[in-house]
Structures are given as C-alpha cells and as structure tokens.
Amino acid sequence: MKSFYYEVNWSDAKKYTDALHALEIPYTVETSIEIPTLPEGQLAIVFPSLPIRIYVKVRTLFGRDGNPY
C-alpha cells in the first residue's frame, strides 16, 4: 500500500535511490503517468507505510515531510 511520496528532479533521483537502497528502505519510483499532478521533469519516490524509526531516516534524507499519496 502506498502511503507517501517525495517529488524529486530526474537529476537528483539517483542519489536518493542509491541512499535508500543502501539503507534497505522499500520504495518505488513513479512518473507523471502514475501521478498526473507531478510537474514536468519530476519523479515521485513512493513509500509504503513505514515504522517511525525508518520514517525518521527517510525524512532526514529528504529534509522534509513527504506528501500523502
């Protein structure tokens, strides 16, 4: 189940996905096909509901709260 997401530039997506992979945090990447409200040139890194201690790591990585899915 999808819970929240972060909008990122295509150019920044790799650094975020590499960090999430290293932390073994589950995620998917979606485009404006899946989320029509995404602006041009943006991707969504989408997360399931996470335990709070994992969410804190994600929030720290992105520097803000995610958008509700």
CYANA upper distance limits for C-alpha pairs under 8 A (distance plus 0.5 A):
  1 MET  CA     48 PRO  CA      5.98
  1 MET  CA     49 SER  CA      7.67
  2 LYS  CA     46 VAL  CA      7.22
  2 LYS  CA     47 PHE  CA      6.30
  2 LYS  CA     48 PRO  CA      5.00
  2 LYS  CA     49 SER  CA      7.35
  2 LYS  CA     69 TYR  CA      6.84
  3 SER  CA     46 VAL  CA      7.99
  3 SER  CA     47 PHE  CA      6.35
  3 SER  CA     48 PRO  CA      5.34
  3 SER  CA     49 SER  CA      5.67
  3 SER  CA     68 PRO  CA      6.70
  3 SER  CA     69 TYR  CA      5.78
  4 PHE  CA     46 VAL  CA      6.42
  4 PHE  CA     47 PHE  CA      6.01
  4 PHE  CA     48 PRO  CA      7.38
  4 PHE  CA     49 SER  CA      8.09
  4 PHE  CA     66 GLY  CA      6.20
  4 PHE  CA     67 ASN  CA      5.82
  4 PHE  CA     68 PRO  CA      4.86
  4 PHE  CA     69 TYR  CA      5.05
  5 TYR  CA     44 ALA  CA      6.46
  5 TYR  CA     45 ILE  CA      5.84
  5 TYR  CA     46 VAL  CA      4.72
  5 TYR  CA     47 PHE  CA      6.43
  5 TYR  CA     66 GLY  CA      5.77
  5 TYR  CA     67 ASN  CA      5.73
  5 TYR  CA     68 PRO  CA      7.01
  5 TYR  CA     69 TYR  CA      6.73
  6 TYR  CA     44 ALA  CA      5.94
  6 TYR  CA     45 ILE  CA      5.81
  6 TYR  CA     46 VAL  CA      7.19
  6 TYR  CA     62 PHE  CA      8.32
  6 TYR  CA     66 GLY  CA      5.76
  6 TYR  CA     67 ASN  CA      6.64
  7 GLU  CA     38 LEU  CA      8.03
  7 GLU  CA     42 GLN  CA      6.69
  7 GLU  CA     43 LEU  CA      6.16
  7 GLU  CA     44 ALA  CA      5.12
  7 GLU  CA     45 ILE  CA      7.09
  8 VAL  CA     12 ASP  CA      6.82
  8 VAL  CA     13 ALA  CA      6.64
  8 VAL  CA     42 GLN  CA      5.95
  8 VAL  CA     43 LEU  CA      5.89
  8 VAL  CA     44 ALA  CA      6.75
  8 VAL  CA     45 ILE  CA      7.91
  9 ASN  CA     13 ALA  CA      6.75
  9 ASN  CA     41 GLY  CA      6.56
  9 ASN  CA     42 GLN  CA      5.15
  9 ASN  CA     43 LEU  CA      6.68
 10 TRP  CA     14 LYS  CA      8.37
 10 TRP  CA     41 GLY  CA      6.61
 10 TRP  CA     42 GLN  CA      6.26
 10 TRP  CA     43 LEU  CA      6.62
 12 ASP  CA     16 TYR  CA      7.18
 13 ALA  CA     17 THR  CA      6.58
 13 ALA  CA     43 LEU  CA      7.91
 14 LYS  CA     18 ASP  CA      6.38
 15 LYS  CA     19 ALA  CA      6.73
 16 TYR  CA     20 LEU  CA      6.67
 16 TYR  CA     61 LEU  CA      8.30
 17 THR  CA     21 HIS  CA      6.46
 18 ASP  CA     22 ALA  CA      6.68
 19 ALA  CA     23 LEU  CA      6.74
 20 LEU  CA     24 GLU  CA      6.50
 20 LEU  CA     25 ILE  CA      5.80
 20 LEU  CA     26 PRO  CA      7.95
 20 LEU  CA     27 TYR  CA      8.29
 20 LEU  CA     58 VAL  CA      8.43
 21 HIS  CA     25 ILE  CA      6.74
 21 HIS  CA     26 PRO  CA      8.25
 25 ILE  CA     54 ILE  CA      8.06
 26 PRO  CA     47 PHE  CA      7.12
 26 PRO  CA     48 PRO  CA      7.88
 27 TYR  CA     45 ILE  CA      7.02
 27 TYR  CA     46 VAL  CA      5.94
 27 TYR  CA     47 PHE  CA      5.26
 27 TYR  CA     48 PRO  CA      7.54
 28 THR  CA     45 ILE  CA      6.33
 28 THR  CA     46 VAL  CA      5.65
 28 THR  CA     47 PHE  CA      7.18
 29 VAL  CA     43 LEU  CA      7.34
 29 VAL  CA     44 ALA  CA      6.15
 29 VAL  CA     45 ILE  CA      5.16
 29 VAL  CA     46 VAL  CA      6.48
 30 GLU  CA     34 GLU  CA      6.46
 30 GLU  CA     35 ILE  CA      7.58
 30 GLU  CA     43 LEU  CA      6.47
 30 GLU  CA     44 ALA  CA      5.60
 30 GLU  CA     45 ILE  CA      6.99
 30 GLU  CA     46 VAL  CA      7.58
 31 THR  CA     35 ILE  CA      6.74
 31 THR  CA     36 PRO  CA      8.46
 31 THR  CA     38 LEU  CA      7.82
 31 THR  CA     42 GLN  CA      7.82
 31 THR  CA     43 LEU  CA      5.61
 31 THR  CA     44 ALA  CA      6.77
 32 SER  CA     36 PRO  CA      5.09
 32 SER  CA     37 THR  CA      7.19
 32 SER  CA     38 LEU  CA      5.73
 32 SER  CA     39 PRO  CA      7.96
 32 SER  CA     40 GLU  CA      8.30
 32 SER  CA     42 GLN  CA      8.30
 32 SER  CA     43 LEU  CA      7.71
 35 ILE  CA     44 ALA  CA      8.46
 38 LEU  CA     42 GLN  CA      6.72
 38 LEU  CA     43 LEU  CA      7.61
 38 LEU  CA     44 ALA  CA      8.11
 46 VAL  CA     69 TYR  CA      8.41
 50 LEU  CA     54 ILE  CA      6.65
 50 LEU  CA     55 TYR  CA      6.28
 51 PRO  CA     55 TYR  CA      6.70
 52 ILE  CA     56 VAL  CA      6.62
 53 ARG  CA     57 LYS  CA      7.24
 54 ILE  CA     58 VAL  CA      6.95
 55 TYR  CA     59 ARG  CA      6.51
 56 VAL  CA     60 THR  CA      6.52
 57 LYS  CA     61 LEU  CA      6.69
 58 VAL  CA     62 PHE  CA      6.84
 59 ARG  CA     63 GLY  CA      6.09
 59 ARG  CA     64 ARG  CA      5.98
 59 ARG  CA     65 ASP  CA      6.24
 59 ARG  CA     66 GLY  CA      7.82
 60 THR  CA     64 ARG  CA      7.55
